[in-house]
Amino acid sequence: MKIQHYPFSEVFLSLGIIALIIFIIAAIIEVSRSRKISDSEKFMWKVGFIAFGAIAGLVYLVSARKRIV
């Protein structure tokens, strides 16, 4: 089944993409302002958020956020 065949699927897909973009921007800002991690690790997280979006976001929320913030 294709996701676009459901009613209002365009709206839900657009909302999901917008939510992901907002999360990525917020996470990048949070990582940039952290004083607990090195600049190289900040760069790694930023590249991860941009390149892998949701996967890096899940790893960040589950394991790394407590250490970074």
Short mmCIF file of the C-alpha atoms (twelve columns), coordinates in Angstrom:
data_MODEL
# 
_entry.id   MODEL 
# 
loop_
_atom_site.group_PDB 
_atom_site.id 
_atom_site.type_symbol 
_atom_site.label_atom_id 
_atom_site.label_alt_id 
_atom_site.label_comp_id 
_atom_site.label_asym_id 
_atom_site.label_seq_id 
_atom_site.Cartn_x 
_atom_site.Cartn_y 
_atom_site.Cartn_z 
_atom_site.pdbx_PDB_model_num 
ATOM 1  C CA . MET A 1  0.000  0.000  0.000  1 
ATOM 2  C CA . LYS A 2  1.149  3.480  -0.705 1 
ATOM 3  C CA . ILE A 3  0.927  6.077  2.014  1 
ATOM 4  C CA . GLN A 4  -0.535 8.658  -0.353 1 
ATOM 5  C CA . HIS A 5  -3.705 6.632  -0.936 1 
ATOM 6  C CA . TYR A 6  -5.158 7.266  2.524  1 
ATOM 7  C CA . PRO A 7  -7.411 10.266 3.130  1 
ATOM 8  C CA . PHE A 8  -5.537 13.319 4.442  1 
ATOM 9  C CA . SER A 9  -2.236 11.491 4.005  1 
ATOM 10 C CA . GLU A 10 -0.575 14.554 2.477  1 
ATOM 11 C CA . VAL A 11 -1.367 16.564 5.599  1 
ATOM 12 C CA . PHE A 12 -0.019 13.914 7.972  1 
ATOM 13 C CA . LEU A 13 3.108  13.413 5.898  1 
ATOM 14 C CA . SER A 14 3.731  17.164 5.797  1 
ATOM 15 C CA . LEU A 15 3.198  17.476 9.560  1 
ATOM 16 C CA . GLY A 16 5.631  14.646 10.201 1 
ATOM 17 C CA . ILE A 17 8.310  16.209 8.024  1 
ATOM 18 C CA . ILE A 18 7.825  19.611 9.676  1 
ATOM 19 C CA . ALA A 19 8.037  18.020 13.144 1 
ATOM 20 C CA . LEU A 20 11.261 16.223 12.189 1 
ATOM 21 C CA . ILE A 21 12.808 19.454 10.897 1 
ATOM 22 C CA . ILE A 22 11.849 21.313 14.089 1 
ATOM 23 C CA . PHE A 23 13.336 18.518 16.215 1 
ATOM 24 C CA . ILE A 24 16.583 18.486 14.223 1 
ATOM 25 C CA . ILE A 25 16.970 22.265 14.552 1 
ATOM 26 C CA . ALA A 26 16.255 22.145 18.306 1 
ATOM 27 C CA . ALA A 27 18.699 19.260 18.825 1 
ATOM 28 C CA . ILE A 28 21.461 20.992 16.848 1 
ATOM 29 C CA . ILE A 29 21.000 24.141 18.946 1 
ATOM 30 C CA . GLU A 30 21.066 22.082 22.160 1 
ATOM 31 C CA . VAL A 31 24.249 20.276 21.132 1 
ATOM 32 C CA . SER A 32 25.898 23.533 20.031 1 
ATOM 33 C CA . ARG A 33 25.256 25.182 23.402 1 
ATOM 34 C CA . SER A 34 26.546 22.243 25.447 1 
ATOM 35 C CA . ARG A 35 29.752 22.811 27.388 1 
ATOM 36 C CA . LYS A 36 30.134 19.184 28.461 1 
ATOM 37 C CA . ILE A 37 31.313 17.765 25.119 1 
ATOM 38 C CA . SER A 38 34.213 18.553 22.793 1 
ATOM 39 C CA . ASP A 39 33.950 20.422 19.514 1 
ATOM 40 C CA . SER A 40 34.648 17.262 17.523 1 
ATOM 41 C CA . GLU A 41 31.759 15.464 19.216 1 
ATOM 42 C CA . LYS A 42 29.498 18.461 18.570 1 
ATOM 43 C CA . PHE A 43 30.441 18.262 14.893 1 
ATOM 44 C CA . MET A 44 29.702 14.517 14.854 1 
ATOM 45 C CA . TRP A 45 26.232 15.042 16.335 1 
ATOM 46 C CA . LYS A 46 25.432 17.863 13.892 1 
ATOM 47 C CA . VAL A 47 26.433 15.754 10.894 1 
ATOM 48 C CA . GLY A 48 24.453 12.817 12.295 1 
ATOM 49 C CA . PHE A 49 21.304 14.909 12.719 1 
ATOM 50 C CA . ILE A 50 21.560 16.324 9.210  1 
ATOM 51 C CA . ALA A 51 22.496 13.079 7.441  1 
ATOM 52 C CA . PHE A 52 20.531 10.501 9.444  1 
ATOM 53 C CA . GLY A 53 17.737 12.606 10.980 1 
ATOM 54 C CA . ALA A 54 15.423 10.297 12.880 1 
ATOM 55 C CA . ILE A 55 18.022 7.592  13.582 1 
ATOM 56 C CA . ALA A 56 20.486 10.043 15.140 1 
ATOM 57 C CA . GLY A 57 17.579 11.670 16.974 1 
ATOM 58 C CA . LEU A 58 16.553 8.391  18.578 1 
ATOM 59 C CA . VAL A 59 20.114 7.604  19.628 1 
ATOM 60 C CA . TYR A 60 20.452 11.114 21.041 1 
ATOM 61 C CA . LEU A 61 17.220 10.943 23.032 1 
ATOM 62 C CA . VAL A 62 17.763 7.422  24.351 1 
ATOM 63 C CA . SER A 63 21.421 7.434  25.279 1 
ATOM 64 C CA . ALA A 64 23.299 10.702 24.867 1 
ATOM 65 C CA . ARG A 65 21.031 13.531 25.961 1 
ATOM 66 C CA . LYS A 66 21.578 12.944 29.689 1 
ATOM 67 C CA . ARG A 67 25.327 13.233 29.187 1 
ATOM 68 C CA . ILE A 68 25.251 16.261 26.879 1 
ATOM 69 C CA . VAL A 69 22.733 18.505 28.616 1 
# 
